[in-house]
């Protein structure tokens, strides 16, 4: 299982401090390389449904079974 981790920040009024949250999407049918190559379109679709947010950073990682259950 591959996890796409990203930091999404809710932008307030200009000059306001941004409220950021760590989010993740899980994929069962991709490799880490496929995740890296396909992350930007996936994140663009996420932003379409969450227009108040901006993506600050992202990464792909393999999820081990004991991490998934935690």
Steps between C-alpha positions, in 0.01 A plus 500: 500500500629847408412820685505845344565736790448870449472822697191705415472856626180696533569853387333775696499867432823652367763519772321248722677193631417193293342199668669188365405135537670177400279292272549167327357289222554123487555299182507121479578457133803723437875490558689779676631621162149504352384700802780755449420533130124524549480708817462841339183415302351329807575804715359732233171304514504524880544879477202520262277362776676701775555843336574684825817292548846511346748212497829588668688169468446133422676164495426135430591219737440131546262419784588202712213296645574607860492871397167461323334355810632767735 
